[in-house]
Amino acid sequence: MAKILTAQAIYYEAGVTQYPFAALANSGDNKTFADSRKPWSQATGSEAVIAPYGVITGGAITPDDAAANNTVDVAALTAMMPGATGASATTGILTVAASANLAITRAAAGGAPYKTTSITITAAGAIAAVAGTDGAAQVETRGAAGGPPFIPVDSIEIGQVRLGSITAAPIAAGEIYQVPGLHQERADLPVYSADYLAGKVTFASALPPIHTGSVAKRVYARVALPIFAEIPNTKDWVPAKETLSVQSDAYYDGVVGSSSSSIGAASFSVALNDGHGDLLVQNEGKNLLWMFKPDKNGAAYSLTQGAYSIAQTFGVKAAPTGTVTIAAQQATRAFAA
């Protein structure tokens, strides 16, 4: 026999609690990073700031302009590093001044003349050179002789200097490497998608495990959590659902099919006070989180996020009513008891 639900309720995001930047937990695949704080608000002024570590602008590494031996110059840069000393508490951005005459170590012996040095930004917000191990050949394997070194977990790599001689000399442009994603960690690569309801970020490809312990770079987020308030006199909750459609095209040698998906709106009905001063009417158009509980005294609930509109009806000698329509950003997510 189906359970009869007698205490259903709808809640809306009436306010938020703002939290500082915090590191997200790596799921283990270096692609998905999750937050124990969830869901994330997207209300105006409280939007989540997702902050994968990496270079944002600048940071070009060039041969020493004075042609000094074994040194390079590093241009000023901005980086996304919320956990670093000096980073903005609201944006997570760190500004680093230019550095001239940064010393690069050459290999010690002719039998193993190859040495790769990583140019990094440290957790203290400083430019630093991290030397690799001398090798008989240049290799790409992290931590191997002749290869790039692992860098500290709270640092980012902005480039590499690869030398193949033990003889002191000015460093050439061809010995400097800054290919994004290969020799340089960037804040905008790889691209990611955010699940605000589940509080997680998923990257299009795995982040390179180039940090000490073969781990990926840090991923932080600054989020606000909703404060829910119950909406009185509601009924007829309709969740936002993803619908699939199939299209086919006929060709000479057969039919080719394709599918697409779309997300419908969520909606509910509400009895209003006067249809003018009601909070739902006053806040119309805001991007809020909505919670539906099939049993207000139970643990099960669903979440929907989106901007809303409200269509009011003013009856004769009757309290006004409204139909709330929520333009959901993603399908309603159900959380079981």
N, C-alpha and C positions, 0 to 999 in steps of 0.2 A: 504494500500500500504506500502511495506517495506521501511524503511528509507535508503536512499543512503548515505553511509559514504565516505567522500572524503578527510578526514584529519586524517587517522589512523597513529599511531606512536608506535615505540618500544623503550623502555628505558632500560639502564642497570645500575647496581650499580657501579658508577665511584669513589665513596668515601664514607666515613661514618662520622657521628657525634657521638662521644662517650659520654655517660651519666654515672653519678655515680650510685651506688646502690640506689634503691628506693623500698618502700613497694608496693606489688601488692594488688589490691582491691579484697576482698573476695566477691564472687557472692552471698553469703548468705547460700550456702549449705555446706560450709567448705571443698569443693572439688575443685572448680574451682576458680582460682585467675587470674585476668586480669590486663593488663597494658594499660594506655592511650597512651603510646609510642609504636608505631608499624608501620611497621613490624620490626622484629628483624633481624639484619644482622648475617650471619654465615660465612662471609669472614674470611680467615685465619688472626688471630690476633685480630679479632673483634667479636669473638663468644660470644653469650650471656652466662653469668654466672648466673645460676638459683640457688637461695640460700634459701631453706627452713630452718628455725631455727632448731637447734638440735645438739646433741653430734656427733662428728666425731670419735674421738679416746679417750681412757682413761676414767678418771673420776670414777674409782672404789671407792666405799664407804666401809670402813672396820671399825671394832671395834678399839677403841683407842689402839695403840700399847703399851701404858703405863698402860692400864687397869684402866684409870681414870673413875669416874662415869659420866654417862650422856653425853659422848662425842664420836665423831667419827672422823676418818681421811678420807680425800678425796684426791685421787691421781690427779696428773696433767692431764690436758685434753686439747683437741682442740675442738672447737665448731664452727658451722656455725652461726654467729650472726653479720651480716654486720652493723647493727645499734648500736652495743655496743661500748663503749669506748675501744679503743685499737685494734679493728678489722682491718684487712688489707683492704685498699680501693680498691684493685684489685681482691682479692680472697674472701673477706668476712669472712675469718677465724680468729677466736680469740683464742689465746693461754692463758691458765689460769694455774697459778702455783698451786702446791699442798697446801693443807690446813690441819694442824694438830689441834686436840683438838677442833673441831667445837662443840659448845654447843647445846644440844638437850633438849627441855623443856618437863618435864613430866606433867601429869594431876595433878590437885590441890587437888582433893578429892576422897576418896575411892569409893563413890557411882557412880562416872563416871571416872574410871581409864584409859580409853583408849584414846590415843592421837596419831595422825599421823602428822609427820613433813615432809614437802617436802624440799629436798636439791636442791637448784637452782643456776643458774648463772644469775646475775643481769645485767641490762642494763649498769652498770658501769664496767662490766667485773669481778665481784667478786663472790666468793662462799658465799651463804647465806642460812640460815635455816628459813623456813616459817612454823610456827606452826599452826596446825588445832585446832578445837574446842574439848574440853573434851567431852567424851561420855560414855554411859553405855555399849556400845558394839562397836566392830570394824565393820565399814560399808565401802562400796565402793563409796558411793555417795559423789561427790565433794561438799564441803562446809557444809556437814551435821555433826552433833555431832558424834565424833569418826571416821570421814572419812577424807580423804586427803583434804587439803585446796585448794582454788583457788590461783593461783600464779599471780604475776604482768604480764601484757600483754607483756612487752618487756623482760621478763625473759624466761629461759627454765628450765625444770625439769630434773634433772639427776638421781634422786632416791628418795626413801621414807624410813623413819625410823618409825616403828610402835611399840608403847609401850603399855603394858597392866597393868602396875603397877605404883603406885605413889612413890614407894620406890626407893631412889637413888641407882644405881648399874651400873656396867659396861654394856654397850650395847652389846648384843650378835649378832653374824653373822646372826642368824635366824630371827632377828628383822629388818634386812636391806633388802630392795626390789629394784631391778633394772631391771625388765623385760622390754625390749624395747617395746614401744608402749602402755605399761600399766602403768609402774612407771617411765619410762624414755622417753623423747622426743629425737628422733634421726633425723639427717639431711637426712638420706637415707631411712627413713620409714615414711609413706608408699611410694611406688614407684609412679612416675608420668610420664606423657607424656607432651611434649611441642608443642604448635602450634605457630611456629615462625611467620607465616603470620598474625595471629590474635592477637599475643602478649599475650598469656595466657598459664597457666599451669593447668593441671587437674590431681588430685591424684586418685589412684586406689580405695581409700576409704576415707571417711570423716576424717578430722583431729579432734582429741578429743578436745572438748570445755572446756579445763581445766584452762583457764585464766580468770582473773577478768572480770565479765560481761558475763560469759559463752561463751567466744570467743576462736577461735583456735589460734595456734601459728602464728607468723609472717612468711610471705613468701616474700623474696626480689628478685630482679633481677638487674644485671648490664648489660645494653644493649647498642648497637650501632645502630643508624638508618641510612639507606642508603641515599646517595645523588645521585639522578638519573640524568643521562645525556642521551639525545636522540641520537639514532643511526641513522645516515642518510642513505638514499637509502635502505630501507628494504621493504620486502613484504612477503606475504604467512605465516602469523603467525599461528601456530598450538599449541593450549594449551595442557598441560599434563592432561590426563584424566584417571580416575580410571575405569578399566574394570573388570567385574565379570565373572567368569567361574564356571560351575557346573559339578561336577563329581558324578557318581553313580556307586555303586557296587551291584551286584546281590548276594543274599543269599538264602538259602533254603526256608525261610519264607517271602521273599520279597526283595525289593530294598531299599538300604540306600543311600541317597544323601548327598552331602556336597558341599559347595561353597568356593571359594577363590577369592581374588582380587589382582590386580597388577596395577601399575601406569606406563603408557606409557611416553615416552619422549616428551618434547615440542620442537618445531623447528621453524626456519624462514630462509629466504634467504636474503642475503645482497650483495650489490655491494661494492667491496673493492677498496682502492687506488692503492696499489702495491702488496698486499697480503703478505707483510713481515713486514712493519713498522706500520700497522694498530693496533690500541689499542686492538681490539678484537683478533687479531692474537697474540699479545704480552702477553695478559693475559689469553690465552687459558688454560683450566684446573682449573681455580679458581671457588670457590663456591660463586656464586653471586645471587642477587635478580634481577628479570626482571619484567618490567611493560609493559603491552600492553594497549593502549587506543584506543577504536574503534572510538573515536572522540577526537583528541588532545586538542580541545577547550572545551570539555565537562567534566563532573565529573566522569563518569563511567570508571572503569579500572579493570584490573586483575593482579594478582601477581603470579609469579612462582619463586621457589628457587632451585638452584642446580648448580653443576659443569657442564662445557660445553666443547664441542669439536667443531672444525670448519674444514669442508672439503672444500678445495679450488679448483677452476677450473681456469686455465690460458688459455684463448682462444687466437686464432690467431688475432692479431691486435685489441684486445678488452680488456676492463678493467677486471681484475680478479673478480670472484664472489665467494661467500662462502655460504655453508649451515651450519647453527649453530644448533647443537643438544644439548639440555639441559637435563641432567639426574636429573629429578625432585625428591626432597625429599618427596613431597606430591603433591596431585593434584592441578592444577592451581585453585586459588580462585578468583572468580569474585565479585566485589564490585559495586553495582548498584549506579546510580546517586541519 
